[in-house]
Amino acid sequence: MSSVASKSLAEPEEVRDFPHGHVDLVTVGGTTVGRAEFQPGWRWSQDVKPIAGTDSCQASHTGYILSGRMHVVMDDGSEGEAGAGEAIVVEPGHDAWIVGDEPCVMVDFTGLHDYAEK
């Protein structure tokens, strides 16, 4: 027999706050799914690095950006940018920051299990 599981990100099981943002998390079917909100001025290396304790973000992100824009620079120097309406995959080993004056809101399906966990 098959089953269907669902949970609402509007009613997160956990919220993790950090400077200039937060992630709302639910676990469904063994997968942690999160809605991340990054305010203008957010930068991983300034706002999450002190929590993570690593030189760059070591999470692998697979997500969909609902609003705003994010710029990503990989440890090897390659870089890219994504915005509202775009799906994104970012491998481990990166820094990222918000571009412009609009918050970046993203749903992430792979990279938030232990993201910004204190």
C-alpha positions as CSV (number, residue, x, y, z in Angstrom):
1,M,0.0,0.0,0.0
2,S,1.3,3.5,-0.9
3,S,1.2,6.5,1.3
4,V,1.3,10.2,0.9
5,A,2.9,12.5,3.5
6,S,2.7,16.2,3.6
7,K,3.5,19.0,6.0
8,S,3.1,22.8,5.7
9,L,6.1,25.1,5.7
10,A,3.7,27.7,7.0
11,E,3.7,25.7,10.2
12,P,7.4,24.7,10.6
13,E,8.6,22.1,13.0
14,E,11.7,24.1,13.6
15,V,12.9,27.7,12.8
16,R,16.6,28.5,12.8
17,D,17.4,32.2,13.0
18,F,20.7,33.8,12.0
19,P,21.7,37.4,11.1
20,H,19.7,38.7,8.1
21,G,17.6,35.6,7.8
22,H,16.1,32.3,8.9
23,V,15.0,28.9,7.7
24,D,11.7,27.2,8.4
25,L,12.0,23.4,8.4
26,V,9.7,20.4,8.1
27,T,10.7,16.7,7.8
28,V,8.5,14.7,5.4
29,G,9.2,11.2,4.3
30,G,12.6,11.3,5.9
31,T,13.6,14.4,3.9
32,T,14.2,17.8,5.5
33,V,12.6,20.5,3.4
34,G,13.1,24.2,4.2
35,R,11.9,27.6,3.3
36,A,14.9,30.0,3.6
37,E,14.5,33.7,3.8
38,F,17.6,35.8,3.3
39,Q,17.3,39.6,3.8
40,P,19.3,42.2,1.8
41,G,22.7,42.3,3.4
42,W,22.8,38.6,4.1
43,R,26.1,36.9,3.2
44,W,26.9,33.3,4.1
45,S,30.5,34.1,5.1
46,Q,29.3,36.8,7.5
47,D,26.0,35.5,8.8
48,V,26.2,31.7,8.8
49,K,30.0,30.9,8.8
50,P,30.3,31.6,12.5
51,I,27.6,29.0,13.2
52,A,28.9,26.4,10.7
53,G,32.5,26.7,11.7
54,T,33.7,26.0,8.1
55,D,35.6,28.2,5.7
56,S,32.7,27.9,3.1
57,C,29.3,26.4,3.0
58,Q,29.6,22.6,2.8
59,A,25.9,21.9,2.2
60,S,24.6,20.8,-1.2
61,H,21.5,22.8,-2.1
62,T,18.8,21.8,-4.5
63,G,16.1,24.4,-4.5
64,Y,13.6,26.8,-6.2
65,I,13.8,30.5,-5.7
66,L,10.5,32.2,-5.0
67,S,11.7,35.8,-4.9
68,G,14.8,37.9,-4.9
69,R,18.3,37.1,-6.3
70,M,21.3,35.2,-4.9
71,H,24.9,35.3,-6.1
72,V,27.1,32.2,-5.5
73,V,30.9,31.9,-5.7
74,M,32.4,28.5,-5.5
75,D,35.7,27.7,-3.7
76,D,37.3,27.2,-7.2
77,G,36.4,30.8,-8.2
78,S,33.5,29.9,-10.5
79,E,30.3,31.8,-9.9
80,G,26.7,32.2,-10.9
81,E,23.5,33.9,-10.0
82,A,19.9,32.8,-9.8
83,G,16.6,34.6,-9.1
84,A,12.8,34.3,-8.8
85,G,11.3,31.4,-10.8
86,E,14.6,29.5,-11.2
87,A,15.6,26.1,-10.0
88,I,19.1,26.0,-8.5
89,V,21.7,23.3,-7.6
90,V,24.8,24.4,-5.6
91,E,27.5,21.9,-4.7
92,P,29.4,22.1,-1.4
93,G,32.2,24.6,-1.1
94,H,30.7,28.0,-1.7
95,D,29.9,31.5,-0.4
96,A,26.7,33.3,-1.3
97,W,25.0,36.7,-0.9
98,I,21.8,38.5,-1.7
99,V,21.8,40.8,-4.7
100,G,19.6,43.9,-4.6
101,D,17.1,45.2,-2.1
102,E,14.6,42.4,-2.2
103,P,14.7,39.4,0.2
104,C,15.6,36.1,-1.4
105,V,13.1,33.4,-0.5
106,M,14.0,29.8,-1.5
107,V,12.7,26.3,-0.9
108,D,15.6,23.9,-0.4
109,F,15.1,20.1,-0.7
110,T,18.6,18.9,0.1
111,G,20.8,21.4,2.0
112,L,19.1,22.4,5.2
113,H,19.1,19.3,7.5
114,D,21.9,20.7,9.7
115,Y,22.2,24.2,8.1
116,A,22.8,27.0,10.7
117,E,22.2,24.5,13.5
118,K,23.6,25.8,16.7
